[in-house]
Amino acid sequence: MPKSLTWDDAEDIGILLSETHPEIDPLTVRFTDLHRYVTGLPDFHGDPTASNEGKLEAIQMAWHEEVQDRTQG
């Protein structure tokens, strides 16, 4: 059974975003678009209004690290 994701699951969300949007450089994504990408994930069940800049930044950095691992590994 897939995990039900919330805003606190930055690493898992970062992995999913790297798989869902492999063509995007996470460091170029605006937080408004990042919010839309996260809430659009099938396994995301968090409150869309519960995000904040810190949570979005953590997700963006986790996504960036995942891209780095994939492209340099």
Secondary structure, 3 states (H helix, E strand, C coil): CCCCECCCCHHHHHHHHHHHCCCCCHHHCCHHHHHHHHHCCCCECCCHHHCCHHHHHHHHHHHHHHHHHHHHC
